[in-house]
Amino acid sequence: MIQTAVTAGENEEELFMQVVTLLASPRPKGNSAALAHRAVERLRQGGAAVDVFSLNERNFRGCQGCLMCKTKRDRCVLEDDLTPVLESVRGADALVIATPVYWMDVTAQLKTFIDRTYSLLVPDYLTNPNPSRLGRGRKALFILVQGGPEPYPVFPRYQEVLRWLGFTETRLVHALAVRHPGDLEGRDDLFRAVDEGAGWLLAPRG
C-alpha cells in the first residue's frame, strides 16, 4: 500500500507508491523485459518504490489444489521462491506484468504464478462482492509482446483474473510483430505507450 516516509531534517511526510513488476519471460534481456524495465525506470523517476521479480529465476511449484488457503490459512501453504513475491503483491498499490505470447497464451512461468494467486481470494470468493483479500481499486499495467502481426485475444481473460484479485483498473500495452532481439529498435510507439502506462499508474485513482 502507499507508504508514508518522513523527509530527513524537514519533518515532512512524503507518500510513495508501492509497485510490483513481474518479468515472465525466460529471456532476461528479451523484448518484454526491455519494455518492463522502461516502465520501472519511469515509475522510479515518478517516486514509486518498485520491486522487480524475474519469475524464471525462481524455483516454485504450481497450486496443489489443497484448499488450505481457504480452510486453514489466509496464505498459500507452499513455502518456496514464490512466497516473497506473493507477499510483495499483497502490499502493492499497482502491478506491472510483462510477458511474451507463447502458444497464444502467457508463459508457463506467469500462468503458474497466476494459479498460486488463488491464495489471495477469500474463502467465499464465488459469492462475496469483494472476492480478493487485497481489497479493490488497485491498478495493473499488462505488457504483452508477440511475434505475429495480428493480436491474439490473450489479455481479456487475464484482465478478468486481475479484476478478481482487486486490480480493477487495467491497461494493456500490446507489442505486435516483435519476435527477435532488436525488434524493438525504432519502435518509439511502444516505449511511448509504456511511458504513458507508467504515468497512468502513478496518477491518483478515480
N, C-alpha and C positions, 0 to 999 in steps of 0.2 A: 504494500500500500504506500501511498505518498508519505514520505518521511519528513520529519522536521529536524533541522540542524541549526545550531547556534553559530552565527558568524563570529569568529575569534576576534576579541578585542572590541567588538561593536555591540555585543549583547542583543543582536537582532536575529530573528528567526527566519530561516530560508527553507522553502519547500522544494523537494525534488522528487521526480517520478522514478519508480522502480520498473524496469523493463527487463524481460527475459527474451533472449534471442536463441532460437533453436536452429542449428545447421543440420539439415537432414541428409545431405549428400555424402556419399563415401569419399568424394574427392575434396580434400581440404582446400584446394585452390581452384575449385570449379566455378562455373558461372553463377550458380545460385548463391554460393558463398561470397562471391565478389559483390553481388548486389546487397546481400545481407550486411556485409562489413561496411558498405556505404551507408546503409541505414543506421548502423551502430555509431558510425562517425558523426552523422548529423544529430542523432539523439544525444550523444555526449556533448556535442557543441551546444545543444539546447539546454543542458543542465541535468539531463537524466542520468540515473545510475543504471548501468546496463550489465547484466550477467549474460555471457555467451557460452553456450554448450554445444559442442560437436557430438551428436549422438553416436556417430560411427566410432568414436574413440572410447566409448563406454561399454562396459560389459553388463548387460541386463537381460532379464527374461521377460517373456510375454505374460500377460494376465493368465492366472491359473484357474479362474472361474471358481475360486474357493468361497467367495462371498463374505470373507472375513471383514472386508471394509464396510459391509452393510449390516453385520451382525455383532461383531466383537470390537471393532476398532473404527476410527474415523480416518484411517490412512491405510495405504497398501501394506499388507503383511510382509511382502517381499522386501528384503534389505539387500540392495545391490547398488550399482553405479547410477541407477535412475532415481534413487531415493532423494539425493540432494537437489536434483532437477525438479522433481515434483514439489518439494518444499519451497524452492525458489518461485515456482509458478504460483503457489498459494499466496505468496506475498507480493505478487506483481500487479501493477496497475495496467500494464499492457504487455502484449506478446508479439514478437516477430517470428514468423515461421518461414524458412526458406528451403524449398525442395525442388529437385528436378522431377520430371514426369518419367516414371518407369512403368512400362506396360499400361499406359493410360490411367495411371494412379500415382499416388505419392510413393516414396521409397519405403522399403520394408522397415528401415530404422524408424521412420516417422510413424508408420502405421502401428508398430509395436508400442511406441511411446503413447500414441492416442489410446490404444487399448488399455494401457495402465492408468490413464486418466479417469477410467471408470471409478477409481477410488475417490475421486473428487466430487462424486454425486452423492446426495443424501439417500438414505435407505428407501424413502418413498418417492423417489425422483419421478416415477411414472405418473403420479397424481399431484405432486407438490408443484404449485405455481413457481416456486423458486428451487429448481432441482439441484443447483450447484452449491457445494459447501463454500464456494468463493463469493457468493452473492452475485449481483448483476451489475451491468453498466460498464464493464471493462472493455478495452479496445484490443483489436488484433490486426496486424498487417501480415498478409499472406503473400509471399513471393513465390511464384510458380514459374519454372523455366522448362520449356520443352523444345525439342528439335524440329518438330513439324510446324508448317505454316498455318494450319487450321487448329483453333483452340479445342482441346478436349474438355468436356464438362466435368472437370475434377473438383473445382472449388465449391460448387453448391453443397455437396454432401458434407464437406468439412466446415463450411460456414454454419451448417446446422449443428454439427458437433460442438463448434465453438460457442454457439448460442446456448446449448445445454450447459456448457461449462461456465457460463456467466460472461463470456466475451460477446456481448450483444451488439457491439458496433464493430464491423469488419470492413476491411478494404483489401482489394486484390491488385497486385502488380503482376501481370501475365506477360512473360517474355516469350515471344514466338520466334521460331527459326533461329534458335540459339542452341547449338549442339556441341560444337567443338571448342577447345581452348582458343581464345582470341576472338570468338564470335561476338563478344560484347564491344569490341573496338568499333568506334563510330556510332554506337547505339546510345547517343546522348538522350534520346527519348526515354529509355529505360532508367537511366540514372536520374533524370528529372522526375520520373514517376516515383522512384524510391525516395527522393528528397521530399516530394510533396506528401508521400505517405508518412514519412518521419515527422514532418511538420503537423500533419493531422493527428498523429499520436500525441504529440506534445500539447496540442490545443486543448483547452478545457472542454470537458464533456458537456453535451447538451447543446 
